[in-house]
């Protein structure tokens, strides 16, 4: 009798093993979210809104089973709680499957929530080993859930194609948006010399509008840059075109140059002095008058454009020092060059950063003469 019972138990265990899945959280029983919105609710609560792609609504997907409706292409789930975990638990109640955040493509944060810090939100998301840290982070001007529901992030195609589109949405939604990966935002929580640059967006109808950039240090919003300052910072950090320079060679004359192939070098030559050199090429893309064609005009424009870039970069650095925020990573340079001093500097790095003297050297060359 005991032998038969033991044999039966062994057969039962074997069947479970052959099934290939001992957990109820199989791929068919998961709600795969590719976008999340975090808002600060009343009474100090946190509201989390998740967006899921409905593969049954896609023309490329398989035909729904008899009696099963395709439904909308995007499904939303919302939860509110005193903690991020409680909000996710509330959201789980309305979901038919286990909430899964391993394929996140977009994160939206409300500015009010960003001011108080993102420690709880980011720590909750990063607790899972499978969370994709390449998701892009955005800041909503008003309601993050409202922006999430308004902006169309998907198009016809399979669910996997839609997830891939969501992954690159932040970079392609607007040419001036600086895509900020989730890993960079997470790093800014812990590194005293690191800062993250997040695009601030809003919607007009179904069109996304770029409102500037939010600078995040220690996981909190420390200041915002207008779109013009963002364009300068974007050009310097990424070494790509995007910086427009307006110069006035003579009264009534206006020439607009665009920096092309900018190469930026930062050099910390003294503990109290910051040397920043920006070199690049520019070409004339717009001219208000056609009489600025003298042979010496290009040299004149190069000099004026260089002066204008110096003014804009110095102004930008003063903005960053006043916040303070260090998206350039000057603190990392100081730590690498002065490792022995860094132990003491680390405690009051941002105060030292505020007092730094900024010297900017710029070289502009017009590659397409006027």
Buried (B, 14 or more C-beta within 10 A) or exposed (E): EEEEEEEEEEEEEEEEEEEEEEEEEEEEEBBBBBBBBBBBBEEEBBBBBBBBBBBBBBEEBEEEEEEEEBEEBBBBBBBBBEEBBBBBEBBBEBBEBBBBBEBBBBBBBBBBBBEEBBBBBBEBBBEEEEBBBEBBBBBBBEBBBBBBBBBEBBEEBBBBBBBBBBBBBBBEBBEBBBBBBBBBBBBBBEBBBBBBBBBBBBBEEEEBBBBBBBBBBBBBBBBBBEBBBBBBBBBBBEBEBBBBBEBEBEEEBBBBBBBBEBEBEBEBEEEEEBBBBBBBBBBBEEBEEEEBEEEEBBEBBBEBBBBBBBEBBBEBBEBBBEBBBBBBBBBBBBBEBBEEEBEEBBEEBBEBBBEBEBBBBBEBBBEEEB
